[in-house]
Amino acid sequence: MEYGSDAIEIHKDALRATDKVLIVDDVLATGGTLSAAIELLSMTPAKCLGSAVVAEISFLAGRERVRRAFPAHRIDALFQL
């Protein structure tokens, strides 16, 4: 989300209280997109199970940023760069 003025949106009736969501993204860099997705999901009745990313760019400290804002959120990465 830091790279421009994009927005993440979801229909207000897209998720129910019985839904379980896993956020999947290609790259975890600064944590902006992931934090925005977690925040958006927190406004729905669904349960967020965590996040899975293909690659994490460790030196950009995105995981730490997300953890500061959402300490209980689980993040799994296939590999770290």
PyMOL Python script that loads the backbone (N, CA, C, O; Angstrom):
from pymol import cmd

cmd.read_pdbstr("""\
ATOM      1  N   MET A   1       0.808  -1.186   0.000  1.00  0.00           N
ATOM      2  CA  MET A   1       0.000   0.000   0.000  1.00  0.00           C
ATOM      3  C   MET A   1       0.862   1.266   0.000  1.00  0.00           C
ATOM      4  O   MET A   1       0.359   2.333  -0.351  1.00  0.00           O
ATOM      5  N   GLU A   2       2.115   1.187   0.373  1.00  0.00           N
ATOM      6  CA  GLU A   2       2.961   2.375   0.413  1.00  0.00           C
ATOM      7  C   GLU A   2       3.318   2.887  -0.977  1.00  0.00           C
ATOM      8  O   GLU A   2       3.692   4.050  -1.127  1.00  0.00           O
ATOM      9  N   TYR A   3       3.209   2.044  -1.985  1.00  0.00           N
ATOM     10  CA  TYR A   3       3.705   2.396  -3.305  1.00  0.00           C
ATOM     11  C   TYR A   3       2.762   3.282  -4.091  1.00  0.00           C
ATOM     12  O   TYR A   3       3.140   3.788  -5.148  1.00  0.00           O
ATOM     13  N   GLY A   4       1.552   3.486  -3.612  1.00  0.00           N
ATOM     14  CA  GLY A   4       0.597   4.308  -4.339  1.00  0.00           C
ATOM     15  C   GLY A   4      -0.615   4.591  -3.491  1.00  0.00           C
ATOM     16  O   GLY A   4      -0.584   4.495  -2.265  1.00  0.00           O
ATOM     17  N   SER A   5      -1.677   4.941  -4.173  1.00  0.00           N
ATOM     18  CA  SER A   5      -2.905   5.281  -3.453  1.00  0.00           C
ATOM     19  C   SER A   5      -3.984   4.235  -3.702  1.00  0.00           C
ATOM     20  O   SER A   5      -5.166   4.569  -3.775  1.00  0.00           O
ATOM     21  N   ASP A   6      -3.591   2.990  -3.832  1.00  0.00           N
ATOM     22  CA  ASP A   6      -4.548   1.917  -4.052  1.00  0.00           C
ATOM     23  C   ASP A   6      -5.392   1.697  -2.808  1.00  0.00           C
ATOM     24  O   ASP A   6      -5.063   2.162  -1.716  1.00  0.00           O
ATOM     25  N   ALA A   7      -6.481   0.979  -3.001  1.00  0.00           N
ATOM     26  CA  ALA A   7      -7.374   0.677  -1.879  1.00  0.00           C
ATOM     27  C   ALA A   7      -7.719  -0.804  -1.903  1.00  0.00           C
ATOM     28  O   ALA A   7      -7.771  -1.427  -2.963  1.00  0.00           O
ATOM     29  N   ILE A   8      -7.952  -1.352  -0.730  1.00  0.00           N
ATOM     30  CA  ILE A   8      -8.445  -2.718  -0.602  1.00  0.00           C
ATOM     31  C   ILE A   8      -9.899  -2.613  -0.190  1.00  0.00           C
ATOM     32  O   ILE A   8     -10.234  -1.916   0.767  1.00  0.00           O
ATOM     33  N   GLU A   9     -10.756  -3.305  -0.916  1.00  0.00           N
ATOM     34  CA  GLU A   9     -12.187  -3.228  -0.643  1.00  0.00           C
ATOM     35  C   GLU A   9     -12.793  -4.614  -0.607  1.00  0.00           C
ATOM     36  O   GLU A   9     -12.258  -5.564  -1.179  1.00  0.00           O
ATOM     37  N   ILE A  10     -13.924  -4.710   0.079  1.00  0.00           N
ATOM     38  CA  ILE A  10     -14.685  -5.948   0.122  1.00  0.00           C
ATOM     39  C   ILE A  10     -16.156  -5.562   0.240  1.00  0.00           C
ATOM     40  O   ILE A  10     -16.490  -4.572   0.891  1.00  0.00           O
ATOM     41  N   HIS A  11     -17.025  -6.333  -0.381  1.00  0.00           N
ATOM     42  CA  HIS A  11     -18.457  -6.075  -0.233  1.00  0.00           C
ATOM     43  C   HIS A  11     -18.850  -6.295   1.220  1.00  0.00           C
ATOM     44  O   HIS A  11     -18.375  -7.236   1.856  1.00  0.00           O
ATOM     45  N   LYS A  12     -19.711  -5.439   1.747  1.00  0.00           N
ATOM     46  CA  LYS A  12     -20.059  -5.519   3.165  1.00  0.00           C
ATOM     47  C   LYS A  12     -20.756  -6.816   3.538  1.00  0.00           C
ATOM     48  O   LYS A  12     -20.731  -7.211   4.704  1.00  0.00           O
ATOM     49  N   ASP A  13     -21.374  -7.485   2.581  1.00  0.00           N
ATOM     50  CA  ASP A  13     -22.069  -8.742   2.875  1.00  0.00           C
ATOM     51  C   ASP A  13     -21.322  -9.964   2.331  1.00  0.00           C
ATOM     52  O   ASP A  13     -21.909 -11.038   2.196  1.00  0.00           O
ATOM     53  N   ALA A  14     -20.038  -9.806   2.022  1.00  0.00           N
ATOM     54  CA  ALA A  14     -19.274 -10.891   1.401  1.00  0.00           C
ATOM     55  C   ALA A  14     -18.927 -12.020   2.370  1.00  0.00           C
ATOM     56  O   ALA A  14     -18.788 -13.170   1.956  1.00  0.00           O
ATOM     57  N   LEU A  15     -18.789 -11.702   3.644  1.00  0.00           N
ATOM     58  CA  LEU A  15     -18.361 -12.698   4.625  1.00  0.00           C
ATOM     59  C   LEU A  15     -19.375 -12.821   5.749  1.00  0.00           C
ATOM     60  O   LEU A  15     -19.998 -11.846   6.169  1.00  0.00           O
ATOM     61  N   ARG A  16     -19.519 -14.061   6.225  1.00  0.00           N
ATOM     62  CA  ARG A  16     -20.444 -14.342   7.333  1.00  0.00           C
ATOM     63  C   ARG A  16     -19.642 -14.719   8.576  1.00  0.00           C
ATOM     64  O   ARG A  16     -18.430 -14.926   8.512  1.00  0.00           O
ATOM     65  N   ALA A  17     -20.332 -14.804   9.690  1.00  0.00           N
ATOM     66  CA  ALA A  17     -19.685 -15.154  10.958  1.00  0.00           C
ATOM     67  C   ALA A  17     -19.116 -16.567  10.937  1.00  0.00           C
ATOM     68  O   ALA A  17     -18.198 -16.870  11.699  1.00  0.00           O
ATOM     69  N   THR A  18     -19.632 -17.421  10.094  1.00  0.00           N
ATOM     70  CA  THR A  18     -19.145 -18.802  10.008  1.00  0.00           C
ATOM     71  C   THR A  18     -17.954 -18.952   9.056  1.00  0.00           C
ATOM     72  O   THR A  18     -17.369 -20.031   8.971  1.00  0.00           O
ATOM     73  N   ASP A  19     -17.591 -17.889   8.345  1.00  0.00           N
ATOM     74  CA  ASP A  19     -16.485 -17.954   7.387  1.00  0.00           C
ATOM     75  C   ASP A  19     -15.130 -17.851   8.086  1.00  0.00           C
ATOM     76  O   ASP A  19     -14.963 -17.120   9.062  1.00  0.00           O
ATOM     77  N   LYS A  20     -14.172 -18.605   7.555  1.00  0.00           N
ATOM     78  CA  LYS A  20     -12.782 -18.549   8.017  1.00  0.00           C
ATOM     79  C   LYS A  20     -11.933 -18.130   6.825  1.00  0.00           C
ATOM     80  O   LYS A  20     -12.057 -18.690   5.736  1.00  0.00           O
ATOM     81  N   VAL A  21     -11.072 -17.144   7.038  1.00  0.00           N
ATOM     82  CA  VAL A  21     -10.328 -16.538   5.940  1.00  0.00           C
ATOM     83  C   VAL A  21      -8.827 -16.681   6.176  1.00  0.00           C
ATOM     84  O   VAL A  21      -8.338 -16.463   7.284  1.00  0.00           O
ATOM     85  N   LEU A  22      -8.105 -17.050   5.120  1.00  0.00           N
ATOM     86  CA  LEU A  22      -6.648 -17.038   5.117  1.00  0.00           C
ATOM     87  C   LEU A  22      -6.226 -15.996   4.088  1.00  0.00           C
ATOM     88  O   LEU A  22      -6.597 -16.093   2.918  1.00  0.00           O
ATOM     89  N   ILE A  23      -5.465 -15.015   4.509  1.00  0.00           N
ATOM     90  CA  ILE A  23      -4.957 -14.000   3.590  1.00  0.00           C
ATOM     91  C   ILE A  23      -3.742 -14.588   2.880  1.00  0.00           C
ATOM     92  O   ILE A  23      -2.833 -15.104   3.530  1.00  0.00           O
ATOM     93  N   VAL A  24      -3.721 -14.511   1.550  1.00  0.00           N
ATOM     94  CA  VAL A  24      -2.603 -15.033   0.760  1.00  0.00           C
ATOM     95  C   VAL A  24      -2.075 -13.899  -0.117  1.00  0.00           C
ATOM     96  O   VAL A  24      -2.841 -13.226  -0.807  1.00  0.00           O
ATOM     97  N   ASP A  25      -0.764 -13.696  -0.081  1.00  0.00           N
ATOM     98  CA  ASP A  25      -0.138 -12.647  -0.888  1.00  0.00           C
ATOM     99  C   ASP A  25       1.183 -13.180  -1.430  1.00  0.00           C
ATOM    100  O   ASP A  25       1.754 -14.125  -0.886  1.00  0.00           O
ATOM    101  N   ASP A  26       1.656 -12.567  -2.498  1.00  0.00           N
ATOM    102  CA  ASP A  26       2.906 -13.040  -3.084  1.00  0.00           C
ATOM    103  C   ASP A  26       4.120 -12.597  -2.273  1.00  0.00           C
ATOM    104  O   ASP A  26       5.035 -13.389  -2.048  1.00  0.00           O
ATOM    105  N   VAL A  27       4.136 -11.339  -1.830  1.00  0.00           N
ATOM    106  CA  VAL A  27       5.317 -10.811  -1.150  1.00  0.00           C
ATOM    107  C   VAL A  27       4.914 -10.029   0.099  1.00  0.00           C
ATOM    108  O   VAL A  27       3.965  -9.245   0.075  1.00  0.00           O
ATOM    109  N   LEU A  28       5.642 -10.254   1.180  1.00  0.00           N
ATOM    110  CA  LEU A  28       5.537  -9.424   2.379  1.00  0.00           C
ATOM    111  C   LEU A  28       6.777  -8.543   2.394  1.00  0.00           C
ATOM    112  O   LEU A  28       7.887  -9.018   2.633  1.00  0.00           O
ATOM    113  N   ALA A  29       6.577  -7.259   2.138  1.00  0.00           N
ATOM    114  CA  ALA A  29       7.703  -6.321   2.121  1.00  0.00           C
ATOM    115  C   ALA A  29       7.622  -5.416   3.347  1.00  0.00           C
ATOM    116  O   ALA A  29       8.193  -5.737   4.390  1.00  0.00           O
ATOM    117  N   THR A  30       6.928  -4.302   3.236  1.00  0.00           N
ATOM    118  CA  THR A  30       6.829  -3.358   4.358  1.00  0.00           C
ATOM    119  C   THR A  30       5.683  -3.685   5.301  1.00  0.00           C
ATOM    120  O   THR A  30       5.625  -3.154   6.410  1.00  0.00           O
ATOM    121  N   GLY A  31       4.775  -4.546   4.880  1.00  0.00           N
ATOM    122  CA  GLY A  31       3.639  -4.917   5.717  1.00  0.00           C
ATOM    123  C   GLY A  31       2.404  -4.067   5.513  1.00  0.00           C
ATOM    124  O   GLY A  31       1.382  -4.309   6.156  1.00  0.00           O
ATOM    125  N   GLY A  32       2.465  -3.084   4.641  1.00  0.00           N
ATOM    126  CA  GLY A  32       1.334  -2.186   4.414  1.00  0.00           C
ATOM    127  C   GLY A  32       0.106  -2.884   3.864  1.00  0.00           C
ATOM    128  O   GLY A  32      -0.999  -2.693   4.374  1.00  0.00           O
ATOM    129  N   THR A  33       0.286  -3.686   2.834  1.00  0.00           N
ATOM    130  CA  THR A  33      -0.845  -4.388   2.234  1.00  0.00           C
ATOM    131  C   THR A  33      -1.429  -5.401   3.200  1.00  0.00           C
ATOM    132  O   THR A  33      -2.648  -5.499   3.339  1.00  0.00           O
ATOM    133  N   LEU A  34      -0.579  -6.146   3.858  1.00  0.00           N
ATOM    134  CA  LEU A  34      -1.056  -7.154   4.804  1.00  0.00           C
ATOM    135  C   LEU A  34      -1.790  -6.501   5.973  1.00  0.00           C
ATOM    136  O   LEU A  34      -2.842  -6.988   6.387  1.00  0.00           O
ATOM    137  N   SER A  35      -1.261  -5.426   6.501  1.00  0.00           N
ATOM    138  CA  SER A  35      -1.930  -4.720   7.596  1.00  0.00           C
ATOM    139  C   SER A  35      -3.292  -4.197   7.162  1.00  0.00           C
ATOM    140  O   SER A  35      -4.260  -4.273   7.919  1.00  0.00           O
ATOM    141  N   ALA A  36      -3.371  -3.669   5.950  1.00  0.00           N
ATOM    142  CA  ALA A  36      -4.650  -3.167   5.435  1.00  0.00           C
ATOM    143  C   ALA A  36      -5.663  -4.299   5.291  1.00  0.00           C
ATOM    144  O   ALA A  36      -6.841  -4.124   5.603  1.00  0.00           O
ATOM    145  N   ALA A  37      -5.210  -5.454   4.821  1.00  0.00           N
ATOM    146  CA  ALA A  37      -6.109  -6.601   4.667  1.00  0.00           C
ATOM    147  C   ALA A  37      -6.608  -7.100   6.019  1.00  0.00           C
ATOM    148  O   ALA A  37      -7.786  -7.425   6.164  1.00  0.00           O
ATOM    149  N   ILE A  38      -5.726  -7.163   7.002  1.00  0.00           N
ATOM    150  CA  ILE A  38      -6.123  -7.605   8.347  1.00  0.00           C
ATOM    151  C   ILE A  38      -7.121  -6.619   8.945  1.00  0.00           C
ATOM    152  O   ILE A  38      -8.130  -7.022   9.525  1.00  0.00           O
ATOM    153  N   GLU A  39      -6.842  -5.345   8.804  1.00  0.00           N
ATOM    154  CA  GLU A  39      -7.744  -4.308   9.321  1.00  0.00           C
ATOM    155  C   GLU A  39      -9.117  -4.410   8.660  1.00  0.00           C
ATOM    156  O   GLU A  39     -10.143  -4.315   9.333  1.00  0.00           O
ATOM    157  N   LEU A  40      -9.133  -4.601   7.350  1.00  0.00           N
ATOM    158  CA  LEU A  40     -10.400  -4.734   6.630  1.00  0.00           C
ATOM    159  C   LEU A  40     -11.178  -5.953   7.118  1.00  0.00           C
ATOM    160  O   LEU A  40     -12.384  -5.872   7.349  1.00  0.00           O
ATOM    161  N   LEU A  41     -10.491  -7.074   7.274  1.00  0.00           N
ATOM    162  CA  LEU A  41     -11.166  -8.288   7.752  1.00  0.00           C
ATOM    163  C   LEU A  41     -11.681  -8.138   9.178  1.00  0.00           C
ATOM    164  O   LEU A  41     -12.672  -8.766   9.550  1.00  0.00           O
ATOM    165  N   SER A  42     -11.017  -7.312   9.973  1.00  0.00           N
ATOM    166  CA  SER A  42     -11.476  -7.110  11.349  1.00  0.00           C
ATOM    167  C   SER A  42     -12.821  -6.394  11.398  1.00  0.00           C
ATOM    168  O   SER A  42     -13.490  -6.404  12.432  1.00  0.00           O
ATOM    169  N   MET A  43     -13.217  -5.780  10.302  1.00  0.00           N
ATOM    170  CA  MET A  43     -14.504  -5.090  10.222  1.00  0.00           C
ATOM    171  C   MET A  43     -15.632  -6.015   9.783  1.00  0.00           C
ATOM    172  O   MET A  43     -16.784  -5.594   9.683  1.00  0.00           O
ATOM    173  N   THR A  44     -15.298  -7.267   9.523  1.00  0.00           N
ATOM    174  CA  THR A  44     -16.298  -8.247   9.099  1.00  0.00           C
ATOM    175  C   THR A  44     -16.537  -9.238  10.238  1.00  0.00           C
ATOM    176  O   THR A  44     -15.765  -9.282  11.196  1.00  0.00           O
ATOM    177  N   PRO A  45     -17.606 -10.032  10.136  1.00  0.00           N
ATOM    178  CA  PRO A  45     -17.849 -11.035  11.168  1.00  0.00           C
ATOM    179  C   PRO A  45     -17.007 -12.306  11.010  1.00  0.00           C
ATOM    180  O   PRO A  45     -17.028 -13.169  11.888  1.00  0.00           O
ATOM    181  N   ALA A  46     -16.274 -12.429   9.910  1.00  0.00           N
ATOM    182  CA  ALA A  46     -15.492 -13.638   9.639  1.00  0.00           C
ATOM    183  C   ALA A  46     -14.283 -13.735  10.564  1.00  0.00           C
ATOM    184  O   ALA A  46     -13.850 -12.742  11.149  1.00  0.00           O
ATOM    185  N   LYS A  47     -13.750 -14.943  10.684  1.00  0.00           N
ATOM    186  CA  LYS A  47     -12.544 -15.180  11.482  1.00  0.00           C
ATOM    187  C   LYS A  47     -11.339 -15.254  10.546  1.00  0.00           C
ATOM    188  O   LYS A  47     -11.339 -16.024   9.585  1.00  0.00           O
ATOM    189  N   CYS A  48     -10.319 -14.455  10.828  1.00  0.00           N
ATOM    190  CA  CYS A  48      -9.083 -14.490  10.048  1.00  0.00           C
ATOM    191  C   CYS A  48      -8.142 -15.500  10.693  1.00  0.00           C
ATOM    192  O   CYS A  48      -7.774 -15.350  11.858  1.00  0.00           O
ATOM    193  N   LEU A  49      -7.756 -16.520   9.948  1.00  0.00           N
ATOM    194  CA  LEU A  49      -6.890 -17.578  10.466  1.00  0.00           C
ATOM    195  C   LEU A  49      -5.413 -17.199  10.446  1.00  0.00           C
ATOM    196  O   LEU A  49      -4.609 -17.798  11.161  1.00  0.00           O
ATOM    197  N   GLY A  50      -5.055 -16.217   9.638  1.00  0.00           N
ATOM    198  CA  GLY A  50      -3.668 -15.808   9.512  1.00  0.00           C
ATOM    199  C   GLY A  50      -3.354 -15.448   8.079  1.00  0.00           C
ATOM    200  O   GLY A  50      -4.250 -15.234   7.263  1.00  0.00           O
ATOM    201  N   SER A  51      -2.061 -15.383   7.783  1.00  0.00           N
ATOM    202  CA  SER A  51      -1.604 -15.005   6.452  1.00  0.00           C
ATOM    203  C   SER A  51      -0.526 -15.955   5.961  1.00  0.00           C
ATOM    204  O   SER A  51       0.271 -16.481   6.737  1.00  0.00           O
ATOM    205  N   ALA A  52      -0.526 -16.160   4.650  1.00  0.00           N
ATOM    206  CA  ALA A  52       0.517 -16.940   3.990  1.00  0.00           C
ATOM    207  C   ALA A  52       1.070 -16.098   2.847  1.00  0.00           C
ATOM    208  O   ALA A  52       0.319 -15.571   2.027  1.00  0.00           O
ATOM    209  N   VAL A  53       2.386 -15.982   2.806  1.00  0.00           N
ATOM    210  CA  VAL A  53       3.029 -15.252   1.719  1.00  0.00           C
ATOM    211  C   VAL A  53       4.054 -16.169   1.065  1.00  0.00           C
ATOM    212  O   VAL A  53       4.607 -17.063   1.704  1.00  0.00           O
ATOM    213  N   VAL A  54       4.293 -15.932  -0.208  1.00  0.00           N
ATOM    214  CA  VAL A  54       5.289 -16.731  -0.911  1.00  0.00           C
ATOM    215  C   VAL A  54       6.683 -16.311  -0.459  1.00  0.00           C
ATOM    216  O   VAL A  54       7.490 -17.152  -0.062  1.00  0.00           O
ATOM    217  N   ALA A  55       6.966 -15.010  -0.519  1.00  0.00           N
ATOM    218  CA  ALA A  55       8.298 -14.512  -0.167  1.00  0.00           C
ATOM    219  C   ALA A  55       8.190 -13.362   0.823  1.00  0.00           C
ATOM    220  O   ALA A  55       7.306 -12.511   0.719  1.00  0.00           O
ATOM    221  N   GLU A  56       9.099 -13.353   1.776  1.00  0.00           N
ATOM    222  CA  GLU A  56       9.187 -12.266   2.746  1.00  0.00           C
ATOM    223  C   GLU A  56      10.536 -11.578   2.570  1.00  0.00           C
ATOM    224  O   GLU A  56      11.583 -12.220   2.641  1.00  0.00           O
ATOM    225  N   ILE A  57      10.502 -10.278   2.343  1.00  0.00           N
ATOM    226  CA  ILE A  57      11.733  -9.498   2.234  1.00  0.00           C
ATOM    227  C   ILE A  57      12.065  -9.008   3.643  1.00  0.00           C
ATOM    228  O   ILE A  57      11.589  -7.959   4.077  1.00  0.00           O
ATOM    229  N   SER A  58      12.877  -9.771   4.338  1.00  0.00           N
ATOM    230  CA  SER A  58      13.104  -9.582   5.777  1.00  0.00           C
ATOM    231  C   SER A  58      13.644  -8.211   6.152  1.00  0.00           C
ATOM    232  O   SER A  58      13.206  -7.636   7.148  1.00  0.00           O
ATOM    233  N   PHE A  59      14.582  -7.672   5.382  1.00  0.00           N
ATOM    234  CA  PHE A  59      15.222  -6.418   5.781  1.00  0.00           C
ATOM    235  C   PHE A  59      14.271  -5.222   5.744  1.00  0.00           C
ATOM    236  O   PHE A  59      14.605  -4.157   6.263  1.00  0.00           O
ATOM    237  N   LEU A  60      13.089  -5.381   5.140  1.00  0.00           N
ATOM    238  CA  LEU A  60      12.101  -4.297   5.130  1.00  0.00           C
ATOM    239  C   LEU A  60      11.201  -4.319   6.364  1.00  0.00           C
ATOM    240  O   LEU A  60      10.393  -3.412   6.563  1.00  0.00           O
ATOM    241  N   ALA A  61      11.342  -5.352   7.189  1.00  0.00           N
ATOM    242  CA  ALA A  61      10.686  -5.440   8.504  1.00  0.00           C
ATOM    243  C   ALA A  61       9.163  -5.395   8.463  1.00  0.00           C
ATOM    244  O   ALA A  61       8.531  -4.876   9.384  1.00  0.00           O
ATOM    245  N   GLY A  62       8.574  -5.933   7.405  1.00  0.00           N
ATOM    246  CA  GLY A  62       7.119  -5.969   7.315  1.00  0.00           C
ATOM    247  C   GLY A  62       6.468  -6.834   8.376  1.00  0.00           C
ATOM    248  O   GLY A  62       5.423  -6.479   8.921  1.00  0.00           O
ATOM    249  N   ARG A  63       7.084  -7.970   8.671  1.00  0.00           N
ATOM    250  CA  ARG A  63       6.539  -8.863   9.704  1.00  0.00           C
ATOM    251  C   ARG A  63       6.466  -8.135  11.050  1.00  0.00           C
ATOM    252  O   ARG A  63       5.471  -8.250  11.765  1.00  0.00           O
ATOM    253  N   GLU A  64       7.515  -7.389  11.392  1.00  0.00           N
ATOM    254  CA  GLU A  64       7.540  -6.662  12.656  1.00  0.00           C
ATOM    255  C   GLU A  64       6.457  -5.589  12.694  1.00  0.00           C
ATOM    256  O   GLU A  64       5.813  -5.387  13.723  1.00  0.00           O
ATOM    257  N   ARG A  65       6.260  -4.912  11.581  1.00  0.00           N
ATOM    258  CA  ARG A  65       5.214  -3.885  11.512  1.00  0.00           C
ATOM    259  C   ARG A  65       3.839  -4.497  11.740  1.00  0.00           C
ATOM    260  O   ARG A  65       3.032  -3.957  12.498  1.00  0.00           O
ATOM    261  N   VAL A  66       3.572  -5.621  11.087  1.00  0.00           N
ATOM    262  CA  VAL A  66       2.277  -6.286  11.254  1.00  0.00           C
ATOM    263  C   VAL A  66       2.128  -6.768  12.689  1.00  0.00           C
ATOM    264  O   VAL A  66       1.061  -6.612  13.283  1.00  0.00           O
ATOM    265  N   ARG A  67       3.172  -7.346  13.252  1.00  0.00           N
ATOM    266  CA  ARG A  67       3.117  -7.860  14.629  1.00  0.00           C
ATOM    267  C   ARG A  67       2.850  -6.761  15.652  1.00  0.00           C
ATOM    268  O   ARG A  67       2.146  -6.985  16.637  1.00  0.00           O
ATOM    269  N   ARG A  68       3.410  -5.575  15.422  1.00  0.00           N
ATOM    270  CA  ARG A  68       3.149  -4.462  16.343  1.00  0.00           C
ATOM    271  C   ARG A  68       1.666  -4.089  16.339  1.00  0.00           C
ATOM    272  O   ARG A  68       1.088  -3.807  17.389  1.00  0.00           O
ATOM    273  N   ALA A  69       1.066  -4.091  15.173  1.00  0.00           N
ATOM    274  CA  ALA A  69      -0.343  -3.703  15.056  1.00  0.00           C
ATOM    275  C   ALA A  69      -1.294  -4.846  15.408  1.00  0.00           C
ATOM    276  O   ALA A  69      -2.371  -4.617  15.959  1.00  0.00           O
ATOM    277  N   PHE A  70      -0.889  -6.081  15.088  1.00  0.00           N
ATOM    278  CA  PHE A  70      -1.748  -7.257  15.279  1.00  0.00           C
ATOM    279  C   PHE A  70      -0.923  -8.381  15.903  1.00  0.00           C
ATOM    280  O   PHE A  70      -0.539  -9.315  15.198  1.00  0.00           O
ATOM    281  N   PRO A  71      -0.641  -8.318  17.196  1.00  0.00           N
ATOM    282  CA  PRO A  71       0.282  -9.263  17.847  1.00  0.00           C
ATOM    283  C   PRO A  71      -0.106 -10.732  17.722  1.00  0.00           C
ATOM    284  O   PRO A  71       0.774 -11.592  17.687  1.00  0.00           O
ATOM    285  N   ALA A  72      -1.374 -11.035  17.655  1.00  0.00           N
ATOM    286  CA  ALA A  72      -1.806 -12.436  17.612  1.00  0.00           C
ATOM    287  C   ALA A  72      -1.902 -12.988  16.195  1.00  0.00           C
ATOM    288  O   ALA A  72      -2.202 -14.169  16.019  1.00  0.00           O
ATOM    289  N   HIS A  73      -1.653 -12.163  15.185  1.00  0.00           N
ATOM    290  CA  HIS A  73      -1.829 -12.602  13.797  1.00  0.00           C
ATOM    291  C   HIS A  73      -0.674 -13.508  13.361  1.00  0.00           C
ATOM    292  O   HIS A  73       0.495 -13.156  13.521  1.00  0.00           O
ATOM    293  N   ARG A  74      -1.008 -14.655  12.821  1.00  0.00           N
ATOM    294  CA  ARG A  74       0.006 -15.615  12.356  1.00  0.00           C
ATOM    295  C   ARG A  74       0.400 -15.299  10.916  1.00  0.00           C
ATOM    296  O   ARG A  74      -0.454 -15.051  10.065  1.00  0.00           O
ATOM    297  N   ILE A  75       1.704 -15.312  10.657  1.00  0.00           N
ATOM    298  CA  ILE A  75       2.238 -15.087   9.318  1.00  0.00           C
ATOM    299  C   ILE A  75       3.188 -16.224   8.983  1.00  0.00           C
ATOM    300  O   ILE A  75       4.133 -16.491   9.725  1.00  0.00           O
ATOM    301  N   ASP A  76       2.935 -16.893   7.866  1.00  0.00           N
ATOM    302  CA  ASP A  76       3.828 -17.943   7.378  1.00  0.00           C
ATOM    303  C   ASP A  76       4.351 -17.542   6.006  1.00  0.00           C
ATOM    304  O   ASP A  76       3.592 -17.072   5.159  1.00  0.00           O
ATOM    305  N   ALA A  77       5.650 -17.728   5.789  1.00  0.00           N
ATOM    306  CA  ALA A  77       6.278 -17.425   4.506  1.00  0.00           C
ATOM    307  C   ALA A  77       6.948 -18.684   3.973  1.00  0.00           C
ATOM    308  O   ALA A  77       7.554 -19.439   4.734  1.00  0.00           O
ATOM    309  N   LEU A  78       6.840 -18.911   2.664  1.00  0.00           N
ATOM    310  CA  LEU A  78       7.520 -20.060   2.062  1.00  0.00           C
ATOM    311  C   LEU A  78       9.030 -19.881   2.118  1.00  0.00           C
ATOM    312  O   LEU A  78       9.764 -20.835   2.377  1.00  0.00           O
ATOM    313  N   PHE A  79       9.494 -18.657   1.874  1.00  0.00           N
ATOM    314  CA  PHE A  79      10.923 -18.388   2.026  1.00  0.00           C
ATOM    315  C   PHE A  79      11.151 -16.910   2.303  1.00  0.00           C
ATOM    316  O   PHE A  79      10.290 -16.070   2.045  1.00  0.00           O
ATOM    317  N   GLN A  80      12.338 -16.613   2.836  1.00  0.00           N
ATOM    318  CA  GLN A  80      12.712 -15.245   3.166  1.00  0.00           C
ATOM    319  C   GLN A  80      13.890 -14.811   2.315  1.00  0.00           C
ATOM    320  O   GLN A  80      14.805 -15.587   2.039  1.00  0.00           O
ATOM    321  N   LEU A  81      13.844 -13.562   1.909  1.00  0.00           N
ATOM    322  CA  LEU A  81      14.931 -12.978   1.117  1.00  0.00           C
ATOM    323  C   LEU A  81      15.722 -12.019   1.976  1.00  0.00           C
ATOM    324  O   LEU A  81      16.685 -11.417   1.502  1.00  0.00           O
TER     325      LEU A  81
END
""", "prot")
cmd.dss("prot")
cmd.show_as("cartoon", "prot")
cmd.util.cbc("prot")
cmd.orient("prot")
